[in-house]
Amino acid sequence: MKLLIVCTGNICRSPLAEAIARRLLGERGRPDIAVVSAGTAAYEGSPASEGAYLVGLEHGLDLSSHLARPLTADLVVEADLVFGMGAHHVDRASALGGTGRAHLLGSYAGRTDDLAQVEDPYGGDLDEYRRTFQQLEELLVDAVDRLLAEPSTGAGPGDD
């Protein structure tokens, strides 16, 4: 199974979410679920933003090898599930072939309020990145729990 996480520049939210999701899946014994990220307006090869990098380090996540990549139809088609940070990310993934598999991360995690969308911290101070990290972690805990409860993914490693 492959999970694709999408934001705008693929330098803040989606790289953090990718790293958080990988850690959560590893902790739950599911490193077989691949996690990748991309951006709807990414400049290919850009590193993670300084704020994302520093907040990642604060939480034991190393984004130093991250390189941004643009969202493509091939990435969407290869993904079993796509999480967007905002509705426009979901719309773009759907337009590239992800209809039915592209979801707002917060909605998939069960949020129906303002926390369903994850605001872009780019250009903000470190505290803004910390708030984004906290929101992403909370949403991803619930999203991963839901994902692993699905019949096609919840049976255990190698059973999907």
N, C-alpha and C positions, 0 to 999 in steps of 0.2 A: 504494500500500500504506500502511496505517496501523498503527502500533504503539502500544498503550496500556500504560502502566506504572502499577501500582496499589500503594499502601501504605495505611496507616490514615488519617492526617490530611491527606495530600497537602501537607505542609509541610516534610518532611525528606528521606526516602529517595526518593520518587518524583520530586520536582522535581529533585533532584541527578541521578538516573538519567536523567531526560528530557533534561537539559542535556548530560550525558556522551554519551548515545546520539546526540543531534543532532550533536554535534561529531565523533564517530567516523564517522557516516554521511557527513557533509560531507567529512571527510578521505579517505574512500574513494570520493568522487565520487557519492554517492547521496543528495543532498538531497531527492530526489523521494519518499523514504520519510518520511512524516509521523510525528512522535512527539508524543504527548500523555500527560498523567498525571491521575490522580484518586485519591480516597481513600474507603475503605469507611465512614469516620466523619468525613468532612471537613466543616468549617464553611465554607460557600461564601464566597469572597472573602478568606479569611485569607492573609496574606503568608507567604513562606517563613520558617521559623524563623531566628532570628539565627545559630545555629550553622551551619545549611546555607548561609545567605547568605554568611557569612564564609569558610567552607571553599571554597565555590564561587569566591569572588573570589581566593582563594589559587591556584586552578587556572585562572584566566582565564575563569570562567563567571559571568555576571551573572544572579542570580535576582531582581533588584529588581522586575521586572514580573510575577513569578509570583503568581497568585491561585488559591487552593485551590478545587477543585470536587469535589462528591460523585460517586461511581461510580453510573452509571445504566445501565439496560438499553440506552438509545440509544447511549451511548458504547461499550458492549461489542459491540453488534450492528455498529456502524460499523468496529470494529477487526478487522484481519486476524489479529493476534497480540496476546495479552495476557500481560504478565509481572507476576507477583505477588512481593512480597518475602517473604511467608510463606504457608504452606499455606492459612490462613483467607482470604487475599486471593484465591487461586486458586479456592477453593470458592465465594466470593461471586460472582466473575466468571462462573464456570460456571453458577451458579444464575440469573444474569441473561442467559443465552443464549450464554455463551462456551465451552460444552463442546467439547473438542477443539482449541480455540484458546487456552485459558488454561493457562499453565505457570508453575511456580516458576522465577524467573529463574536461580537457581543450577543447577537441574536441566537447564534448556534449555542452559545454558553447559557442561554436562558434569560438574557436581559431584554427588557422592553422599554427601559427608560433612557435617559440621556447617556448612560454608561454603555449603551450598545455600540456606539461609535467611539473610536479611539482618536483623539485629536493629535495633530502633528506637533511634536515639541520642537521641531527645527527652528533654530534662532532663539530659543528660550534659554533660560539659565538652567543650571544643574538640577535645581529643585523641580523644575518642570519635567525634566527627563526622569527624575526619580518618581514623580507621580505617574508618568506614562508607564514606567516599568511596573509599578505596583498594580495599575489597572490591567496591563497585559498579563501579569502573573495570575491575578484573580480570575480573569476571563479564561485563560488557558487551562487552569486547573479544572474548571467546570467543563470546558470544551473537550479536554482530553478524557475526563471521566465519561462524558457522553459518547465520545468516539469509541472508547474501549467497551462500552456497554452495548454497542451495536452488534448484532449477530455476526456480521462479516468480519469484525475486527476484535471482538471480545473473547474469542475462544482461547487465545494464547499464541505464542510465537509459532509461526509456520502453519497455523491452522486457518489462515484466511484465503 
